[in-house]
Amino acid sequence: MRWIVFVAAFSLTGCVLDGEDCGLGLELVGNRCVPQKTPLPYRGDGHRDSGFLQRDVGDRPAVRDVGTTQPTEDPWAAYEIVRVIDLTAPADLRAEPDAPGVDLDAVEIIGDDLFGFAVSVESADVQDPFGRSRFLDPGAAIGEEDSNWVSLGGGQIDVRLGLSRSLKSGDIVRIAAPPIGNFEVYDVYICTARNVCDLLGGGENWWEFELP
Ligand SMILES: [Ca+2]
């Protein structure tokens, strides 16, 4: 709701952003700062050459109807990667130049018989639009919530889940973030290793999504 109010208020001012408001490495597309370059593969600890990096160019993954190819098992069984795309508005990126945008501490999965979390970074595009970010390590999103995070700065990240069983309907995807963000909003997708992705929805700071 705060976001909606903000957008409304912003629109009423008639203020027009230009590309310089986004900071270094970002450009204005619509009302959103996006990276000027295609994300580079993450090569930190835990990187696996899964072929996932040969993905389509562009910010938004292909979306399909789930359950159409493997009708005999849970539609989420093949999903193992979570993508977080930082949609923080330019003015709100600027409000926290030392921790710009979405602060991602952990991606956790909670089910009746399951607790899991991200175990590796598949790809990352962490931005530092004002050259002042103190939270640039994508690896901070791996593991359980521990008050150590990466600030995406208007970028995005794909993390691979480590789970004792396949995902299924009813499992919760938790985006763990410190409670300090200012209108730091994002979209969350869940993807297969072949980069088939479904939008789970939009969140702000700490948020949970249930697999339908
Ligand atoms: Ca962390």
Boltz pocket constraint, residues with backbone or C-beta under 6 A from the ligand:
constraints:
  - pocket:
      binder: B
      contacts: [[A, 104], [A, 105], [A, 106], [A, 139], [A, 140], [A, 141], [A, 142], [A, 143], [A, 144], [A, 145], [A, 146], [A, 147], [A, 148], [A, 149]]
      max_distance: 6.0
